[in-house]
Amino acid sequence: MIDNSKFNSFFKLHSENVDNSNNQGFWKVTDEVIKSYILENTSKKDGITLVDLGGGTGRWISKLDRYFTNSKFIIVDLSSDMLKKAQEKIDNGIFNNEVQLVESNIEDISLLDDNIADVIISTYNPLSFTNEPQKVINEAYRILKADGIAMITSQAYYNALYSKINNYLADVKELEYIRNEKKLKWNDFVPETWQLSKEDLENMYKNAGFKNVFSRGIATIIQPQKEDFDQTNSELGSLSSKLNDDEAFFNFILDLEINAGKDEFAVNRAMNIMVLGKKLK
């Protein structure tokens, strides 16, 4: 079970700092990769309803807002601290489209009716912080309209093993736990999170009823440095610095990542995995 006190303390601080990642080269690349996948797979951009599961401060709604017209965005999040930041953005009038906030566990969104969403997104892995990821996928299917699409990300299993071995020199006991349970704790201030493979996630989608299921990798080639270990989102590793300072390098890496993330044989190598699926009539 997710430790509620750990969850609340983590996201209270996260709410203050998550938008700082807009200034870090590594996250700027992964943001552009995610945005490209979302926009490429959203055929209609006028008069739709888009639900952001675990959308927190509205960071992703603010990135997507200009690509949509006459639409409604619904941010669902369990953290009141994250939603307070989203409300501040609404109050400041930064959105062109309507934005609604729903405080709820994304495993049981009873406040939302069936068949209301044309598009569902969930970026940077709220799924990994839940008790039962399958329930989240089931809820996404329930609230999605026929012909709608859901695009949900998770922290990735093989990357977790790679990072724990190469960056942390984790002991055998911890590695066995990750292998057997597909869960881990990155450090003392992050709650335990799920680490799932492409196959795990695609099976969850199919179990919920989704069709035309496929996956995309996020950060399939590059790896974060200080950025991934700093809860204030203010540190810059050497890669982020170069990505910030060298536009040609940034664009080349972005092109590499977008294309590598579409390679089905590379997806499981990624830091995060996005699974996409449609609810057919």
For each residue, the residues with C-beta under 8 A, 3 or more apart:
1: 131
2: 6 7 129 130 131 191 192
3: 6 7 191 192
4: 7 8
5: 8 9
6: 2 3 9 10 189 191
7: 2 3 4 10 11 78 79 129 191
8: 4 5 11 12 79 81
9: 5 6 12 13 189
10: 6 7 13 14 189 190 191
11: 7 8 14 15 56 79 81 82
12: 8 9 15 16 79 81
13: 9 10 16 17 189 231
14: 10 11 17 18 56 79 82 231
15: 11 12 18 56 57 79 81 82 84 85
16: 12 13
17: 13 14 20 231 232 233 234
18: 14 15 21 56 57 59 82 233
19: 22 57 59 85 233
20: 17 23 24 232 233 234
21: 18 24 27 31 227 233
22: 19 27 28 31 59
23: 20 28 244
24: 20 21 27 28 227 233 235 236 240 244
25: 28 29 236 239 240 241 242 243 244 250
26: 29 30 219 222 224 225 227 228 237 239 240 243
27: 21 22 24 30 31 224 227 233 240
28: 22 23 24 25 31 32 243 244 250
29: 25 26 32 33 219 222 243 250 253 254 257
30: 26 27 33 34 218 219 257 271 272
31: 21 22 27 28 34 35 63
32: 28 29 35 36 254 258
33: 29 30 36 37 218 219 254 257 258 261
34: 30 31 37 38 123 153 218 274
35: 31 32 38 39 63 64
36: 32 33 39 40 258
37: 33 34 40 41 151 216 261 274 276
38: 34 35 41 42 64 119 121 151
39: 35 36 42 64 67
40: 36 37
41: 37 38 149 151 276
42: 38 39 45 48 119 149
43:
44: 47 48 118
45: 42 48 67 68 69 71
46: 68 69 70 71
47: 44 69 70 71
48: 42 44 45 68 71 72 118 119
49: 71 72 73 74 116 117 118 119
50: 61 64 68 71 72 73 74 117 118 119 120 121
51: 73 74 76 112 116 117 119 120 121 143
52: 55 60 61 73 74 75 76 120 121 122 123
53: 76 106 109 120 121 122 126 127 136 140 152
54: 76 77 78 106 122 126 127 129
55: 52 58 59 60 61 75 76 77 86 121 122
56: 11 14 15 18 59 75 77 79 82 83 85 86
57: 15 18 19 82 83 85 86 89
58: 55 61 62 75 85 86 89 90 95 99
59: 18 19 22 55 56 62 63
60: 52 55 63 64 121 123
61: 50 52 55 58 64 65 73 75 86 95 99
62: 58 59 65 89 94 95
63: 31 35 59 60
64: 35 38 39 50 60 61 67 68 73
65: 61 62 68 73 94 95 96 97
66: 96
67: 39 45 64
68: 45 46 48 50 64 65 71 73 96 97
69: 45 46 47 96 97
70: 46 47 97
71: 45 46 47 48 49 50 68 97 98
72: 48 49 50 97 98 99 100
73: 49 50 51 52 61 64 65 68 95 97 98 99 100
74: 49 50 51 52 99 100 101 102 112 117
75: 52 55 56 58 61 83 86 99 100 101 102
76: 51 52 53 54 55 102 104 106 109 112
77: 54 55 56 82 83 86 101 102 103 104 106 126
78: 7 54 103 104 105 106
79: 7 8 11 12 14 15 56 82 83
80: 83 84 103
81: 8 11 12 15 84 85
82: 11 14 15 18 56 57 77 79 85 86
83: 56 57 75 77 79 80 86 87 101 103
84: 15 80 81 87 88
85: 15 19 56 57 58 81 82 88 89
86: 55 56 57 58 61 75 77 82 83 89 90 99 101
87: 83 84 90 91 101
88: 84 85 91 92
89: 57 58 62 85 86 92 94 95 99
90: 58 86 87 93 94 95 99 101
91: 87 88
92: 88 89
93: 90
94: 62 65 89 90
95: 58 61 62 65 73 89 90 98 99
96: 65 66 68 69
97: 65 68 69 70 71 72 73
98: 71 72 73 95
99: 58 61 72 73 74 75 86 89 90 95
100: 72 73 74 75
101: 74 75 77 83 86 87 90
102: 74 75 76 77 109 111 112
103: 77 78 80 83
104: 76 77 78 108 109 110 111 112
105: 78 108 109 130
106: 53 54 76 77 78 109 122 126 127 130 136 139
107: 130 131 132 135 136 139
108: 104 105 135 139
109: 53 76 102 104 105 106 112 139 143
110: 104
111: 102 104
112: 51 74 76 102 104 109 116 117 143
113: 116 143
114: 142 143
115: 142 143 144 145 146
116: 49 51 112 113 143 145
117: 49 50 51 74 112 120 143 144 145 148
118: 44 48 49 50 144 145 148 149
119: 38 42 48 49 50 51 148 149 150 151
120: 50 51 52 53 117 140 143 144 148 149 150 151 152
121: 38 50 51 52 53 55 60 150 151 152
122: 52 53 54 55 106 125 126 127 136 140 151 152 153
123: 34 52 60 153
124: 153 272
125: 122 128 129 153 154 155 193 272
126: 53 54 77 106 122 129 130 136
127: 53 54 106 122 130 133 136 137 152 153 154 194 196
128: 125 133 154 155 193 194 195 196
129: 2 7 54 125 126 191 193 194
130: 2 105 106 107 126 127 133 135 136 194
131: 1 2 107 135
132: 107 135 136
133: 127 128 130 136 137 154 194 196 204
134: 137 138 204 207 208
135: 107 108 130 131 132 138 139
136: 53 106 107 122 126 127 130 132 133 139 140 152
137: 127 133 134 140 141 150 152 204 205 207 208 210
138: 134 135 141 142 208
139: 106 107 108 109 135 136 142 143
140: 53 120 122 136 137 143 144 150 152 208
141: 137 138 144 150 208 209 210 279
142: 114 115 138 139
143: 51 109 112 113 114 115 116 117 120 139 140
144: 115 117 118 120 140 141 148 149 150 279
145: 115 116 117 118 148 279
146: 115 279 280 281
147: 278 279 280 281
148: 117 118 119 120 144 145 278 279
149: 41 42 118 119 120 144 276 277 278 279
150: 119 120 121 137 140 141 144 205 210 276 277 278 279
151: 37 38 41 119 120 121 122 274 275 276
152: 53 120 121 122 127 136 137 140 201 274 275
153: 34 122 123 124 125 127 218 272 273 274 275
154: 125 127 128 133 194 195 196 201 272 273 275
155: 125 128 159 160 193 194 195 196 271 272
156: 159 160 195 196 197 217 268 270 271 272 273
157: 160 161 178 182 195 196 197 200 268
158: 161 162 197 268 269
159: 155 156 162 163 195 269 270 271 272
160: 155 156 157 163 164 178 184 195
161: 157 158 164 165 175 178 179
162: 158 159 165 166
163: 159 160 166 167 168 223
164: 160 161 167 168 170 174 175 178 184
165: 161 162 168 169 170 175
166: 162 163
167: 163 164
168: 163 164 165
169: 165
170: 164 165 174 175 178
171: 174 175
172: 175 176
173: 176 177
174: 164 170 171 177 178 184
175: 161 164 165 170 171 172 178 179
176: 172 173 179 180
177: 173 174 180 181 183 184
178: 157 160 161 164 170 174 175 181 182 183 184 195
179: 161 175 176 182
180: 176 177
181: 177 178
182: 157 178 179 194 195 196 197 200
183: 177 178 192 193 194 195
184: 160 164 174 177 178 192 193 195
185: 188 190 191 192 193
186: 190 193
187: 190 229
188: 185
189: 6 9 10 13 231
190: 10 185 186 187 193
191: 2 3 6 7 10 129 185
192: 2 3 183 184 185
193: 125 128 129 155 183 184 185 186 190
194: 127 128 129 130 133 154 155 182 183
195: 128 154 155 156 157 159 160 178 182 183 184
196: 127 128 133 154 155 156 157 182 200 201 273
197: 156 157 158 182 200 201 268 273
198: 201 202 215 264 267 268 273 275
199: 202 203
200: 157 182 196 197 203 204
201: 152 154 196 197 198 204 205 215 273 275
202: 198 199 205 206 213 214 215 275
203: 199 200 206 207
204: 133 134 137 200 201 207 208 275
205: 137 150 201 202 208 210 213 275 277
206: 202 203 209 210 213 277
207: 134 137 203 204
208: 134 137 138 140 141 204 205
209: 141 206 279
210: 137 141 150 205 206 213 277 278 279
211: 277 278 279 280
212: 277 278 280
213: 202 205 206 210 275 276 277
214: 202 264 275 276 277
215: 198 201 202 264 267 273 274 275 276
216: 37 261 262 267 273 274 275 276
217: 156 220 260 261 262 263 266 267 268 269 270 272 273 274
218: 30 33 34 153 257 261 270 271 272 273 274
219: 26 29 30 33 222 223 224 257 270 271 272
220: 217 257 260 261 263 266 267 269 270 271
221: 253 256 257 260
222: 26 29 219 239 253 257
223: 163 219 239 271
224: 26 27 219 227 228 237 239 271
225: 26 228 237 238 239 240
226: 229 230 235 236 237 240
227: 21 24 26 27 224 230 233 235 236 237 240
228: 26 224 225
229: 187 226 235
230: 226 227 233 234 235
231: 13 14 17 189
232: 17 20 235
233: 17 18 19 20 21 24 27 227 230
234: 17 20 230
235: 24 226 227 229 230 232
236: 24 25 226 227 240 241 244
237: 26 224 225 226 227 240 241
238: 225 241 242
239: 25 26 222 223 224 225 242 243
240: 24 25 26 27 225 226 227 236 237 243 244
241: 25 236 237 238 244 245
242: 25 238 239 245 246 249
243: 25 26 28 29 239 240 246 249 250 253
244: 23 24 25 28 236 240 241 250
245: 241 242
246: 242 243 249 250
247: 250 251
248: 251 252
249: 242 243 246 252 253
250: 25 28 29 243 244 246 247 253 254
251: 247 248 254 255
252: 248 249 255 256
253: 29 221 222 243 249 250 256 257
254: 29 32 33 250 251 257 258
255: 251 252 258 259
256: 221 252 253 259 260
257: 29 30 33 218 219 220 221 222 253 254 260 261
258: 32 33 36 254 255 261 262
259: 255 256 262 263
260: 217 220 221 256 257 263 266
261: 33 37 216 217 218 220 257 258 266 267 270
262: 216 217 258 259
263: 217 220 259 260 266 267
264: 198 214 215 267
265:
266: 217 220 260 261 263 269 270
267: 198 215 216 217 220 261 263 264 270 273
268: 156 157 158 197 198 217 273
269: 158 159 217 220 266
270: 156 159 217 218 219 220 261 266 267 273
271: 30 155 156 159 218 219 220 223 224
272: 30 124 125 153 154 155 156 159 217 218 219
273: 153 154 156 196 197 198 201 215 216 217 218 267 268 270
274: 34 37 151 152 153 215 216 217 218
275: 151 152 153 154 198 201 202 204 205 213 214 215 216
276: 37 41 149 150 151 213 214 215 216
277: 149 150 205 206 210 211 212 213 214
278: 147 148 149 150 210 211 212
279: 141 144 145 146 147 148 149 150 209 210 211
280: 146 147 211 212
281: 146 147
